[in-house]
Amino acid sequence: MRDIVLVTTYFRPEYLWLCLQAIADADGGQDKEVWVAHDHHKSESADPENLEIENHFKEVFAAFRWIDRAPHTHAGNSYNCLELYKEAYKTDARFVYLVEDDILVEKDFFRWNEAVQSKGDYFCSVGWHCKRNPKYVLNTDPTAYIESTDDYVSWGVCWKREKLAWTEIHCCEAYYRDMVGYTSQKWPSYPKDGFVEQDGLIQRMLAEPNALRVVAWPCLKRAYHVGISGYHRPGGHRFLGTLSEKVQQLDRAIKSGELVKLRKDYVANDDIDVPRGGTPEWSQPKVVQTLGTASVIGRMLTFNIISNISNGLGLQRDAELLKRLIESMGHQVVLTQHTNRHSVPCDVNIFLELVAPLHFPYARENWFFPNSEWFLSEWNSSLSRMNLILCKTKDCQEIWVKKVGNRAVYVGFEANDFFDPRIPRQKSFLHLAGGSSTKNTAAVVSSWRFPYPLTVVSYGGEVKVPRNVPNVRVMNRISEQAVRILLNENQYHIMPSMYEGYGHSLHESLGCGAVLITTDAPPMNEFTGVSKDLLVPVAHKEPRMEAYLYKVNATDVARSVLRALDMPDDLVKRISTAARDGFVQDRLSFRAELAKIVHAASVRIANNRTLPIPPCPPFQPPTQQWHRGGRAYTNDGLVVNWWDTHRR
């Protein structure tokens, strides 16, 4: 598994050498992928000793990368650190560590962080100790650690990679340019005189109402801060000689405790540490103190995602996507075919589109992702057992709030990201019908009287595509790679859907920066990045289950195409950029909302609570299990709640 260690440095090579050597000497340290980023403020030149460090340590670690930052004028270390975080978040790493060049890690640093991260759903874990909090009780037990919702410091930090999603929001030019102004605007209730660099930014996120963010700290430190003034401080101490000689001088000073004679950066915090050189043997870490809000500590959950997972189509892909996301949060997930007559005991069932009441008794909570246009009336009696209705669109939320009240919450969803900027965009059009008969395909093809090519991808017996229309190419089933090319090379996408439960194909278009022409009806007209000037008006609507199907005509499609063709190039570029940005932001928002809901569940269940359901008639399981396709299964009279008789 891939773990990345981020090391920030700034013109003090002897510190960096000892920092990297401590990482290499730690258990499992040489197996890590190490990124060293050297900061350059204004126009300072690089230190030639850096090359000596790079050449040595690239032979030590499994992977080693040296990054020289371009000169900049941003204050402090935040830009260098946070840009590393943001880049590491986009990888497939399991853990991301931050070890600044004046941090020396203990031999069991990585082992301790991994063990603690497996114990709970933590925002991050810190290798120092929580001495700054006056409520912290000193403890020398190597297994003891504390949980805090109030405290953070960047001295030897470990993150599960997905916990760094906030970097896509806050690590931006607006923050780097004016940290005080940015933090004051984003967190107006936070004390104005607080620290605003990277630690202050994260501290403000901890202080957000209902943030549900918990930091784990060891009672016996696993990381040490060599907090003396270096070359970058006015009047800072300089070690002299060759790099090897300076390293030896610093090492002797640390081991002898002579650092106390040097000028401290933070006198009040007493943070000049002398590493102890080892940790007594320990096995499983244990929580001995909770600082802040104790009730926000969660635990690992087990999930069962129930849907049609055997056909390789949309529902199976959705189930697999949710499985990956929830597993990345540190929980366990299994997939179950909705027609199975038996299930596995779990904390939470998640039903995707299809309701299977037989599985209700096996979970403490039941959640439902509905597709309103496919919701069968036979399932209404089962809604009394659903703790949460998770809505992929705002229109879905509006529909379901009327049915179940505030149990219906908007979370969004995400689609495949097929964006490839290397593929040149052409003045051509794409319509993806797939196997669906609800894409208004006939209206799109019948509208075509233009000198630009239109590609239609269509398969399935119900889709009727007019043939032999000039400049229209019809393709049947094609590979995912071919779809990726079509999505990127066609600048304009015509997707006037009658309805969308989420709209994977529309979001894939937006993700590729397409100029999207779609229907002026919900939820299609609510998607971020859709140009309101290109919406196709509804000609007729008809009810479909809990939703409506919106039909358009060829004339109105043609008018929207003409408006798109009349747009100047700079406007097309702005629409394309807004589409891509909206796709990325919606994906981040969905992941953040899902993580918040999952964490809230882990807190409830850890405290032996479940999400309440408003009073409703006693549950009477139907005598048949309904699902799309019309086949039925009897329930064998299974009405006993598994959790009532198998308490953990």
MIGU-890345 format. One record per residue (C-alpha): residue in one letter; y, z, x. Coordinates in steps of 0.25 Angstrom, whole numbers, padded with zeros to 4 digits, always signed. Layout:
# MIGU-890345
AYZX ...
This chain:
# MIGU-890345
M+0000+0000+0000 R+0014-0004+0005 D+0024+0008+0008 I+0037+0005+0014 V+0046+0015+0022 L+0061+0012+0023 V+0068+0017+0035 T+0083+0016+0035 T+0090+0017+0049 Y+0104+0016+0055 F+0107+0015+0070 R+0098+0027+0075 P+0086+0021+0081 E+0080+0034+0086 Y+0080+0040+0072 L+0073+0027+0066 W+0062+0027+0077 L+0058+0042+0074 C+0059+0039+0059 L+0049+0027+0060 Q+0040+0034+0070 A+0039+0046+0060 I+0035+0036+0049 A+0025+0030+0058 D+0019+0043+0061 A+0018+0047+0047 D+0004+0046+0039 G+0004+0032+0035 G+0017+0028+0041 Q+0013+0017+0049 D+0007+0010+0037 K+0020+0009+0030 E+0030-0003+0030 V+0043+0002+0036 W+0057-0005+0034 V+0068+0000+0043 A+0082-0004+0038 H+0093-0003+0048 D+0107-0001+0042 H+0119-0008+0047 H+0133-0003+0042 K+0144-0013+0045 S+0142-0021+0057 E+0134-0012+0067 S+0123-0019+0075 A+0109-0016+0075 D+0103-0006+0085 P+0094-0014+0096 E+0085-0002+0096 N+0081-0006+0081 L+0072-0017+0087 E+0065-0007+0096 I+0062+0001+0083 E+0057-0011+0075 N+0048-0016+0086 H+0041-0003+0088 F+0039+0001+0073 K+0035-0013+0068 E+0022-0010+0076 V+0020+0004+0070 F+0021+0001+0055 A+0013-0007+0045 A+0026-0015+0042 F+0040-0013+0048 R+0053-0020+0044 W+0066-0019+0050 I+0079-0022+0042 D+0093-0023+0048 R+0103-0021+0037 A+0115-0030+0037 P+0128-0023+0040 H+0134-0017+0028 T+0145-0006+0024 H+0137+0002+0014 A+0138+0017+0016 G+0126+0025+0021 N+0111+0021+0021 S+0110+0018+0006 Y+0111+0003+0008 N+0100+0002+0018 C+0091+0012+0011 L+0092+0007-0003 E+0091-0008+0001 L+0078-0004+0008 Y+0073+0003-0005 K+0077-0009-0014 E+0069-0019-0005 A+0057-0009-0004 Y+0057-0008-0019 K+0054-0023-0021 T+0041-0022-0012 D+0027-0018-0017 A+0028-0005-0009 R+0021+0008-0014 F+0030+0018-0008 V+0044+0016-0001 Y+0049+0026+0009 L+0063+0029+0014 V+0063+0035+0028 E+0077+0035+0034 D+0078+0034+0049 D+0082+0049+0050 I+0070+0053+0042 L+0057+0057+0049 V+0045+0058+0040 E+0033+0068+0042 K+0019+0063+0045 D+0015+0065+0030 F+0027+0059+0024 F+0021+0046+0018 R+0008+0054+0014 W+0017+0065+0007 N+0025+0055-0001 E+0013+0047-0005 A+0006+0059-0010 V+0018+0064-0018 Q+0021+0051-0024 S+0007+0051-0030 K+0010+0064-0037 G+0021+0060-0046 D+0031+0049-0051 Y+0042+0052-0041 F+0055+0045-0039 C+0052+0047-0024 S+0048+0057-0014 V+0056+0062-0002 G+0050+0067+0011 W+0061+0077+0014 H+0062+0090+0006 C+0071+0094-0006 K+0079+0105+0002 R+0092+0101-0003 N+0088+0105-0017 P+0091+0120-0018 K+0080+0122-0028 Y+0070+0117-0018 V+0060+0128-0013 L+0055+0126+0001 N+0040+0124+0003 T+0032+0121+0015 D+0019+0117+0008 P+0016+0103+0012 T+0010+0099-0002 A+0023+0104-0009 Y+0033+0095-0014 I+0044+0095-0025 E+0049+0086-0036 S+0064+0084-0038 T+0073+0076-0048 D+0085+0081-0041 D+0084+0078-0026 Y+0083+0066-0017 V+0085+0062-0002 S+0081+0050+0006 W+0074+0057+0017 G+0060+0051+0017 V+0058+0045+0003 C+0046+0039-0004 W+0047+0030-0016 K+0037+0023-0024 R+0042+0009-0023 E+0045+0007-0038 K+0054+0020-0038 L+0064+0012-0030 A+0067+0003-0042 W+0081+0010-0043 T+0085+0002-0030 E+0086-0011-0038 I+0097-0004-0046 H+0105+0005-0037 C+0104-0002-0023 C+0115-0012-0025 E+0128-0016-0019 A+0136-0008-0029 Y+0129+0005-0024 Y+0130+0001-0009 R+0145-0003-0011 D+0150+0009-0018 M+0139+0021-0019 V+0149+0031-0025 G+0154+0021-0036 Y+0140+0016-0039 T+0133+0030-0040 S+0145+0036-0048 Q+0144+0024-0058 K+0129+0025-0059 W+0128+0040-0060 P+0141+0045-0065 S+0136+0059-0068 Y+0131+0062-0054 P+0140+0070-0045 K+0151+0060-0039 D+0150+0067-0025 G+0135+0065-0023 F+0129+0057-0012 V+0129+0042-0016 E+0120+0035-0005 Q+0106+0032-0007 D+0101+0047-0009 G+0113+0049-0019 L+0109+0037-0027 I+0095+0042-0028 Q+0099+0056-0031 R+0107+0050-0043 M+0095+0043-0048 L+0088+0056-0048 A+0099+0062-0056 E+0099+0052-0067 P+0096+0058-0081 N+0081+0056-0084 A+0079+0050-0071 L+0065+0056-0070 R+0065+0054-0054 V+0058+0064-0046 V+0058+0066-0031 A+0047+0072-0023 W+0050+0081-0011 P+0041+0088-0001 C+0042+0102+0002 L+0038+0100+0016 K+0046+0088+0021 R+0040+0075+0025 A+0053+0069+0030 Y+0063+0074+0039 H+0078+0070+0040 V+0084+0070+0054 G+0098+0072+0049 I+0107+0070+0061 S+0118+0061+0063 G+0114+0048+0070 Y+0122+0036+0075 H+0127+0033+0061 R+0135+0046+0060 P+0148+0049+0067 G+0145+0058+0078 G+0130+0057+0076 H+0121+0060+0087 R+0116+0049+0097 F+0103+0049+0104 L+0104+0041+0117 G+0095+0032+0126 T+0085+0022+0122 L+0078+0022+0109 S+0066+0029+0114 E+0075+0040+0120 K+0083+0042+0108 V+0070+0043+0099 Q+0065+0053+0109 Q+0078+0061+0108 L+0078+0061+0093 D+0064+0065+0092 R+0066+0077+0102 A+0078+0081+0094 I+0070+0081+0081 K+0058+0088+0086 S+0066+0099+0094 G+0075+0101+0082 E+0087+0098+0090 L+0092+0090+0078 V+0098+0102+0073 K+0108+0102+0084 L+0113+0088+0080 R+0124+0085+0069 K+0118+0085+0055 D+0121+0075+0044 Y+0118+0085+0033 V+0120+0099+0038 A+0119+0105+0024 N+0105+0099+0022 D+0099+0104+0035 D+0092+0090+0035 I+0089+0089+0050 D+0074+0090+0050 V+0064+0092+0061 P+0050+0086+0057 R+0039+0096+0057 G+0029+0086+0062 G+0018+0087+0052 T+0014+0092+0038 P+0003+0102+0035 E-0009+0096+0028 W-0007+0094+0013 S-0014+0086+0002 Q-0008+0085-0012 P+0007+0087-0014 K+0011+0096-0025 V+0024+0099-0032 V+0030+0113-0030 Q+0044+0111-0035 T+0052+0102-0045 L+0067+0101-0044 G+0075+0095-0055 T+0068+0091-0068 A+0054+0095-0067 S+0050+0087-0080 V+0052+0074-0073 I+0040+0075-0064 G+0029+0065-0069 R+0015+0062-0064 M+0007+0050-0063 L+0002+0044-0076 T-0009+0035-0081 F-0006+0023-0089 N-0015+0013-0097 I-0008+0000-0101 I-0015-0006-0113 S-0013-0021-0117 N-0020-0035-0116 I-0023-0034-0101 S-0034-0045-0100 N-0027-0058-0103 G-0018-0060-0090 L-0006-0062-0099 G+0007-0055-0102 L+0001-0042-0107 Q-0008-0040-0095 R+0003-0044-0086 D+0012-0033-0092 A+0001-0023-0091 E-0001-0026-0077 L+0014-0025-0074 L+0016-0012-0081 K+0003-0007-0073 R+0010-0010-0060 L+0023-0004-0063 I+0017+0009-0068 E+0008+0010-0057 S+0019+0008-0047 M+0025+0021-0053 G+0013+0029-0049 H+0005+0029-0062 Q-0009+0024-0065 V-0011+0012-0075 V-0023+0005-0081 L-0023-0007-0090 T-0031-0007-0103 Q-0035-0019-0112 H-0029-0016-0126 T-0042-0019-0133 N-0050-0009-0125 R-0056+0002-0134 H-0055+0013-0124 S-0044+0017-0114 V-0041+0026-0102 P-0034+0040-0103 C-0020+0039-0098 D-0006+0045-0099 V+0000+0032-0105 N-0005+0020-0112 I+0005+0008-0112 F+0002-0003-0122 L+0007-0017-0119 E+0010-0025-0132 L-0004-0021-0138 V-0007-0007-0145 A-0021-0002-0143 P-0022+0012-0151 L-0035+0015-0145 H-0029+0018-0132 F-0018+0028-0137 P-0027+0041-0136 Y-0029+0039-0121 A-0015+0041-0117 R-0004+0052-0118 E+0007+0041-0121 N+0006+0027-0126 W+0017+0017-0123 F+0018+0003-0129 F+0025-0010-0124 P+0026-0018-0137 N+0028-0033-0138 S+0035-0033-0152 E+0031-0047-0156 W+0016-0043-0154 F+0016-0029-0160 L+0005-0029-0171 S+0008-0021-0184 E-0005-0014-0182 W+0000-0007-0170 N+0012+0000-0178 S+0003+0012-0181 S+0000+0014-0166 L+0015+0016-0163 S+0014+0031-0166 R+0006+0033-0154 M+0016+0026-0144 N+0024+0035-0136 L+0033+0024-0130 I+0036+0009-0134 L+0041+0002-0121 C+0050-0010-0125 K+0051-0022-0116 T+0064-0027-0122 K+0076-0021-0130 D+0071-0029-0142 C+0058-0023-0141 Q+0064-0009-0140 E+0073-0012-0153 I+0060-0016-0161 W+0052-0004-0157 V+0063+0007-0158 K+0063+0003-0173 K+0048+0006-0173 V+0046+0018-0164 G+0060+0023-0161 N+0063+0028-0147 R+0049+0027-0142 A+0053+0012-0140 V+0060+0011-0126 Y+0065-0001-0118 V+0059-0003-0105 G+0058-0018-0102 F+0048-0025-0094 E+0047-0034-0083 A+0042-0048-0080 N+0036-0056-0068 D+0047-0058-0057 F+0045-0073-0053 F+0059-0075-0047 D+0058-0084-0035 P+0072-0088-0029 R+0066-0097-0020 I+0063-0107-0031 P+0075-0116-0034 R+0080-0116-0048 Q+0081-0129-0056 K+0088-0133-0068 S+0076-0133-0076 F+0070-0125-0088 L+0058-0117-0090 H+0051-0112-0103 L+0039-0103-0102 A+0031-0102-0115 G+0018-0098-0109 G+0008-0096-0120 S+0018-0090-0130 S+0022-0097-0143 T+0035-0088-0144 K+0044-0095-0133 N+0050-0105-0142 T+0044-0116-0133 A+0045-0127-0143 A+0060-0125-0145 V+0062-0125-0130 V+0054-0138-0127 S+0060-0145-0140 S+0074-0142-0135 W+0072-0150-0122 R+0082-0161-0121 F+0087-0158-0107 P+0086-0166-0094 Y+0081-0153-0087 P+0066-0150-0086 L+0060-0139-0095 T+0046-0133-0091 V+0038-0126-0102 V+0026-0117-0098 S+0017-0116-0110 Y+0003-0113-0113 G-0005-0108-0125 G-0009-0114-0138 E+0003-0108-0146 V+0014-0114-0138 K+0019-0128-0143 V+0026-0136-0133 P+0032-0149-0137 R+0027-0160-0127 N+0033-0172-0120 V+0047-0166-0120 P+0056-0173-0109 N+0059-0163-0097 V+0049-0153-0102 R+0037-0149-0094 V+0026-0141-0100 M+0017-0133-0092 N+0004-0125-0096 R-0001-0113-0088 I+0004-0112-0074 S+0003-0102-0063 E+0012-0090-0061 Q+0018-0096-0048 A+0021-0109-0056 V+0028-0100-0067 R+0036-0093-0056 I+0041-0107-0050 L+0045-0112-0064 L+0052-0099-0067 N+0060-0100-0055 E+0063-0115-0054 N+0068-0117-0068 Q+0082-0111-0069 Y+0082-0111-0084 H+0071-0104-0093 I+0070-0107-0108 M+0063-0095-0115 P+0067-0093-0129 S+0056-0084-0133 M+0054-0080-0148 Y+0052-0066-0143 E+0047-0058-0131 G+0040-0045-0129 Y+0046-0044-0115 G+0048-0059-0111 H+0041-0060-0098 S+0044-0075-0096 L+0059-0073-0099 H+0060-0062-0089 E+0053-0070-0079 S+0063-0081-0081 L+0074-0071-0080 G+0068-0065-0067 C+0068-0079-0061 G+0083-0080-0064 A+0081-0091-0075 V+0092-0095-0085 L+0084-0090-0097 I+0086-0097-0111 T+0080-0088-0121 T+0081-0083-0136 D+0093-0076-0141 A+0084-0065-0148 P+0078-0052-0143 P+0072-0049-0133 M+0075-0062-0126 N+0090-0061-0127 E+0090-0047-0121 F+0084-0050-0108 T+0093-0047-0096 G+0097-0060-0089 V+0097-0069-0101 S+0109-0077-0103 K+0115-0075-0117 D+0121-0089-0117 L+0107-0096-0117 L+0100-0089-0128 V+0094-0097-0138 P+0097-0093-0153 V+0086-0089-0162 A+0083-0100-0173 H+0073-0091-0181 K+0065-0078-0180 E+0053-0073-0186 P+0046-0059-0185 R+0034-0057-0175 M+0028-0043-0176 E+0039-0033-0172 A+0048-0044-0166 Y+0054-0058-0170 L+0051-0071-0164 Y+0064-0079-0162 K+0063-0094-0162 V+0073-0104-0157 N+0075-0119-0159 A+0076-0131-0149 T+0091-0133-0151 D+0095-0119-0148 V+0086-0120-0135 A+0093-0133-0131 R+0107-0126-0133 S+0103-0115-0124 V+0098-0124-0113 L+0111-0132-0114 R+0119-0120-0111 A+0110-0116-0099 L+0112-0130-0093 D+0127-0129-0095 M+0128-0116-0087 P+0135-0118-0073 D+0126-0115-0061 D+0133-0102-0058 L+0131-0097-0072 V+0116-0101-0071 K+0115-0093-0058 R+0122-0081-0064 I+0112-0081-0076 S+0100-0083-0066 T+0105-0071-0058 A+0107-0062-0070 A+0093-0066-0075 R+0086-0062-0062 D+0094-0049-0061 G+0091-0045-0075 F+0076-0047-0073 V+0076-0038-0061 Q+0085-0028-0068 D+0076-0028-0080 R+0063-0026-0072 L+0069-0014-0064 S+0074-0008-0077 F+0060-0010-0083 R+0053-0003-0071 A+0063+0008-0071 E+0061+0011-0086 L+0046+0010-0086 A+0046+0020-0074 K+0055+0029-0081 I+0046+0029-0094 V+0033+0031-0085 H+0039+0042-0077 A+0044+0049-0090 A+0030+0048-0095 S+0024+0054-0082 V+0034+0066-0084 R+0030+0068-0098 I+0015+0067-0095 A+0016+0076-0083 N+0023+0086-0092 N+0012+0085-0102 R+0021+0078-0112 T+0021+0064-0119 L+0031+0056-0125 P+0033+0061-0140 I+0030+0051-0151 P+0038+0053-0165 P+0030+0059-0176 C+0021+0049-0182 P+0008+0049-0191 P-0005+0053-0185 F-0011+0041-0177 Q-0022+0034-0183 P-0028+0024-0174 P-0031+0010-0181 T-0045+0007-0183 Q-0043-0006-0175 Q-0036-0009-0162 W-0027-0021-0164 H-0022-0031-0154 R-0018-0045-0153 G-0029-0054-0155 G-0034-0048-0168 R-0046-0041-0162 A-0048-0026-0166 Y-0056-0014-0160 T-0059-0001-0167 N-0054+0011-0161 D-0067+0019-0163 G-0060+0031-0169 L-0053+0035-0156 V-0042+0044-0160 V-0042+0056-0151 N-0031+0057-0140 W-0038+0056-0127 W-0027+0066-0121 D-0030+0076-0132 T-0044+0079-0126 H-0042+0075-0111 R-0030+0083-0106 R-0027+0082-0092 
